[in-house]
């Protein structure tokens, strides 16, 4: 039987993609295109998404395009945006339509002005229907295919009647999207206390949680009014340097640790994370600032990283690896045999005690029965004997 040669599947044609930010929420996505070259400057484009035509902007390392191909994999793009903790979408954003023209930008500006009237109309209808929601912003898709309203609410809202009235008013598709306080800052945020535009509005899309521990570690003021952003929560920038602060803090000794310096012994009063200095109070009474590399830690006051390694070594040593396995087995078997022997002896003693007790009880019972017979019917046996003989 002749074997047919295996045919290799034809490779799909290489597709070209560009990385762009689009929409009112500044989403990121890869868009397929057929352009021979991509401009080396940030350029506005028109893209086709699942919502319709939208205005976007090319972002990312523009120098990595070769003949229209983005010479970066998705993982490399993630590394490029890793500093801002941006979560890139796995699915493709859509298709590239054209580079934006003056007509496209002017139409976008016109739609943004109309969006203000649409927000006012939507808010008026909400008040008439007495719905527990607040309209934050509206996005009119390029071409008028859809209007997206962004609102805030404490819980779920039944806005089906509201959508019907809005669709009848504007004769287009209506979409309602609920957002949180951080998304509100992304849409309406302005200049922050640092003098820069809000990070969430300028480039951030998703950030890991921020807590008070980060503010304390960075020696920031704990006044909520000063460490809170436009959204009323802790500033996202506290997260940027947290990893560096955590790594540097592991190298520093803890407070009240006994140390030895070139000037003598003392104890650590405080530390400075960024400069890697420890303030040491000498036994003589003076205080000096010493670099952490010039300290000799005395006793158990080791840095956190060294303590963790020491605990691991103690755990390994506690397993008693120096004792051979055979000896361990003999010890365990010997201990088990001794326990079983003690159990057998205890059982035997219990049985002996039970047997001796039973014998004593039986003798005591016989003695008592004899005494009772003598007292109650001593002549009975003789009488019975006579009766038998007579018969």
C-alpha positions in Angstrom: 0.0 0.0 0.0 1.6 3.2 -1.2 1.9 6.0 1.4 0.7 9.4 0.2 3.2 12.2 1.0 2.1 14.4 3.8 1.2 17.9 2.7 2.2 20.7 5.0 -0.5 23.2 5.7 0.0 26.5 3.9 1.1 29.3 6.2 -1.4 32.1 6.6 -0.4 35.4 5.1 1.3 37.7 7.6 -1.0 40.3 8.9 0.1 43.8 9.9 -1.1 45.3 13.2 -0.7 48.7 14.8 -1.1 49.5 18.5 -3.6 52.3 19.1 -5.6 53.9 21.9 -9.3 54.7 21.1 -12.6 55.6 22.6 -13.6 57.9 25.5 -12.2 55.4 28.0 -8.8 55.3 26.2 -8.8 51.6 25.5 -5.8 49.9 23.9 -5.9 47.4 21.1 -4.2 45.9 18.0 -5.7 47.0 14.7 -5.1 45.2 11.4 -4.0 47.3 8.5 -2.5 47.2 5.0 -0.4 50.3 5.1 3.1 50.1 3.7 4.6 52.4 6.3 3.5 53.7 9.7 4.3 57.3 10.6 7.1 57.8 13.2 5.1 60.3 15.1 1.8 60.1 17.1 -0.9 60.1 14.5 -4.7 60.1 14.8 -6.5 57.4 13.0 -10.1 56.2 12.3 -10.7 52.6 13.4 -13.6 50.2 13.1 -14.5 48.5 16.4 -17.5 46.5 17.6 -19.2 49.8 18.5 -18.7 51.4 15.1 -16.2 54.0 13.7 -14.1 55.6 16.4 -11.3 58.1 16.5 -8.0 56.7 17.9 -4.3 57.5 18.1 -1.2 55.4 17.4 0.8 54.7 20.6 3.7 52.6 21.7 7.3 52.4 20.4 6.9 53.9 16.9 10.5 53.1 16.0 9.6 49.3 16.1 7.6 49.4 12.8 9.3 47.9 9.8 7.4 48.2 6.5 4.2 48.5 8.4 4.9 45.4 10.6 5.1 45.9 14.4 8.3 44.0 15.3 7.2 43.4 18.9 5.3 40.4 20.2 2.4 40.8 22.6 4.6 39.9 25.6 7.1 42.5 24.6 4.4 45.1 24.3 3.2 44.2 27.8 6.7 44.7 29.1 6.8 48.1 27.4 3.7 49.1 29.4 4.5 47.2 32.6 5.6 50.3 34.5 2.0 51.7 34.4 0.5 48.2 35.1 -1.7 48.5 32.0 -3.8 45.4 31.2 -3.7 45.0 27.4 -6.7 43.3 25.8 -6.0 39.8 24.4 -8.5 40.1 21.6 -7.8 42.3 18.6 -9.4 45.8 18.7 -10.6 45.8 15.1 -9.5 47.2 11.8 -7.7 50.3 10.7 -9.9 52.4 8.3 -7.8 55.5 7.4 -5.7 58.2 8.9 -7.8 60.9 10.4 -8.4 64.0 8.3 -9.5 67.5 9.3 -13.1 66.6 8.6 -12.8 63.7 11.0 -11.3 65.8 13.8 -13.9 68.6 13.2 -16.7 66.1 13.3 -15.4 64.7 16.6 -15.3 68.2 18.1 -18.8 68.8 17.0 -20.0 65.5 18.6 -18.3 66.4 21.8 -20.3 69.6 22.0 -23.5 67.8 21.2 -22.7 65.3 24.0 -23.1 68.1 26.6 -26.7 68.5 25.5 -27.3 64.8 25.5 -26.0 64.5 29.1 -28.4 67.3 30.2 -31.3 65.5 28.4 -30.5 62.2 30.0 -30.2 63.7 33.4 -33.5 65.4 33.0 -35.2 62.1 32.1 -33.6 60.4 35.1 -35.0 63.0 37.4 -38.5 62.7 35.9 -38.3 58.9 36.3 -36.8 59.2 39.8 -33.9 56.7 39.1 -31.0 56.4 41.6 -28.2 57.2 39.1 -26.0 60.1 38.0 -24.8 60.7 34.4 -21.1 61.4 34.3 -20.3 61.6 30.6 -21.5 60.7 27.1 -19.7 59.4 24.0 -21.2 59.9 20.6 -19.7 57.4 18.2 -18.2 58.8 15.0 -20.9 58.7 12.3 -23.8 58.8 14.8 -24.2 55.0 15.0 -24.5 54.9 18.8 -24.5 57.0 22.0 -22.9 55.6 25.1 -23.9 57.1 28.5 -21.6 56.6 31.5 -23.3 56.8 34.8 -22.7 56.1 38.5 -25.0 54.3 41.0 -24.7 52.6 44.3 -26.4 49.4 43.0 -28.2 47.9 40.0 -30.7 50.1 38.2 -33.5 49.2 35.8 -33.0 51.7 33.0 -34.9 49.9 30.3 -37.6 52.6 30.1 -34.9 55.3 30.1 -33.2 53.7 27.1 -36.4 53.5 25.2 -37.1 57.2 25.7 -33.5 58.2 24.8 -33.7 56.0 21.6 -37.0 57.7 20.6 -35.4 61.1 21.3 -32.2 60.7 19.2 -33.3 57.9 16.8 -30.1 55.9 17.3 -28.8 53.0 19.5 -28.3 53.8 23.2 -25.9 52.1 25.5 -25.7 52.6 29.3 -22.5 51.8 31.1 -22.0 51.9 34.9 -18.6 53.1 36.1 -16.8 53.7 39.4 -15.1 56.6 41.0 -11.7 55.9 39.3 -13.4 55.8 35.9 -15.1 59.1 36.7 -11.7 60.6 37.4 -10.4 59.1 34.1 -13.3 60.9 32.2 -13.4 64.2 34.1 -10.0 64.4 35.8 -7.9 67.5 35.3 -4.6 68.7 36.8 -3.5 67.0 40.0 -1.6 68.4 42.9 1.7 67.5 41.3 1.0 69.8 38.4 0.5 67.1 35.9 -2.6 65.7 34.3 -4.2 62.8 36.1 -2.4 59.6 35.4 -5.6 57.6 34.9 -6.7 60.1 32.3 -3.3 60.4 30.5 -2.1 56.9 30.2 -3.3 54.5 32.9 -6.0 51.9 32.3 -5.8 49.5 35.1 -3.8 49.7 38.3 -3.3 47.3 41.2 -4.8 48.3 44.6 -3.1 51.0 46.6 -3.1 50.9 50.5 -1.9 53.0 53.4 1.2 50.7 53.9 2.7 52.2 50.8 2.2 55.8 52.1 3.8 54.9 55.4 6.8 53.2 53.9 7.4 56.2 51.6 7.3 58.6 54.6 4.4 60.4 53.0 2.0 62.5 55.0 -1.0 60.5 56.3 -3.4 63.4 55.8 -6.2 61.9 53.6 -6.7 65.2 51.8 -3.0 65.3 50.6 -2.6 61.6 49.6 -6.0 61.3 47.9 -6.5 61.9 44.2 -9.3 63.4 42.2 -11.4 60.2 42.7 -11.2 60.5 46.5 -9.0 57.4 46.9 -5.3 57.0 47.5 -3.2 58.3 44.6 -2.1 55.8 42.0 1.4 57.1 42.0 2.0 55.6 45.5 2.2 52.2 43.7 4.9 53.2 41.2 7.9 53.0 43.7 6.5 50.5 46.1 8.5 47.6 44.7 11.8 49.5 45.0 11.0 50.7 48.5 10.2 47.1 49.6 13.4 45.7 48.2 15.5 48.5 49.8 13.8 48.1 53.2 14.8 44.4 53.4 18.5 45.5 53.5 18.0 47.7 56.6 18.1 46.5 60.2 15.1 46.9 62.4 14.6 49.5 65.1 16.4 48.9 68.4 18.8 46.4 66.8 22.3 46.2 68.3 25.0 47.0 65.8 28.7 47.6 65.7 30.3 50.5 63.7 33.8 51.8 63.4 33.0 54.3 66.1 31.7 51.7 68.6 28.6 49.7 69.4 25.1 51.1 69.7 21.5 50.5 68.7 19.5 51.6 65.6 17.1 54.4 66.3 15.7 55.0 62.8 16.4 54.2 59.1 16.3 56.0 55.8 15.2 53.7 53.0 16.3 55.7 49.9 19.7 56.7 51.2 20.2 53.3 52.9 21.4 55.0 56.2 20.8 53.9 59.7 20.7 56.4 62.6 22.7 54.7 65.4 22.6 55.8 69.0 26.0 55.0 70.5 26.4 53.7 74.0 28.3 56.9 74.8 25.2 58.9 74.1 25.9 60.4 70.6 24.0 59.7 67.4 25.6 59.1 64.0 24.3 58.2 60.5 26.0 55.1 59.1 25.6 53.4 55.7 24.0 49.9 56.0 27.1 48.3 54.3 29.3 49.6 57.1 27.2 48.0 59.9 27.8 44.8 61.7 24.6 43.5 63.2 24.9 41.9 66.6 22.6 39.2 68.1 19.4 38.2 66.3 18.6 41.7 64.9 19.2 40.7 61.3 17.5 42.3 58.3 14.2 40.7 57.3 15.7 39.0 54.2 18.5 37.3 56.3 16.0 36.3 58.9 13.9 34.5 56.3 16.9 32.6 55.1 17.8 31.7 58.6 14.3 30.4 59.3 14.6 28.2 56.2 18.0 26.8 57.4 16.6 26.1 60.8 13.6 24.3 59.3 16.0 22.1 57.2 18.2 21.4 60.2 15.1 20.6 62.3 14.3 17.7 60.0 17.3 15.8 61.6 18.8 14.9 58.2 22.1 13.9 59.9 20.5 10.7 61.4 20.5 7.8 59.0 17.1 6.5 57.8 17.7 3.0 59.1 18.5 4.4 62.6 15.3 6.5 62.4 13.3 3.5 61.5 14.8 1.5 64.4 14.0 4.3 66.7 10.4 4.5 65.5 10.0 0.8 65.6 11.6 0.5 69.0 9.3 3.2 70.3 6.3 1.6 68.8 7.3 -1.8 70.3 7.7 -0.3 73.7 4.3 1.3 73.5 2.7 -2.0 72.4 4.5 -3.9 75.2 3.2 -1.5 77.8 -0.2 -1.9 76.3 -0.1 -5.7 76.5 1.2 -5.6 80.1 -1.6 -3.2 81.1 -4.2 -5.5 79.5 -2.7 -8.5 81.3 -2.8 -6.7 84.7 -6.4 -5.7 84.1 -7.3 -9.4 83.3 -5.5 -10.7 86.3 -7.2 -8.1 88.5 -10.5 -9.0 87.1 -9.8 -12.8 87.6 -8.7 -12.5 91.2 -11.6 -10.2 91.9 -14.0 -12.8 90.4 -12.5 -15.6 92.5 -12.8 -13.5 95.7 -16.4 -12.7 94.8 -17.3 -16.4 94.2 -15.8 -17.5 97.5 -17.5 -14.7 99.3 -20.8 -15.7 97.7 -20.4 -19.4 98.7 -19.6 -18.4 102.3 -22.6 -16.1 102.6 -24.9 -18.8 101.1 -23.6 -21.4 103.6 -24.2 -19.1 106.5 -27.7 -18.4 105.3 -28.5 -22.1 105.0 -27.3 -22.8 108.5 -29.4 -20.0 109.9 -32.6 -20.6 108.0 -32.9 -24.3 107.4 -30.4 -26.4 109.2 -32.7 -29.5 109.5 -33.9 -29.4 105.9 -31.2 -31.6 104.5 -31.9 -34.4 107.1 -35.6 -34.2 106.4 -35.1 -34.5 102.8 -32.9 -37.5 103.4 -35.6 -39.2 105.4 -38.2 -38.6 102.9 -36.1 -40.2 100.2 -35.3 -43.2 102.3 -38.9 -43.8 103.2 -39.8 -43.8 99.5 
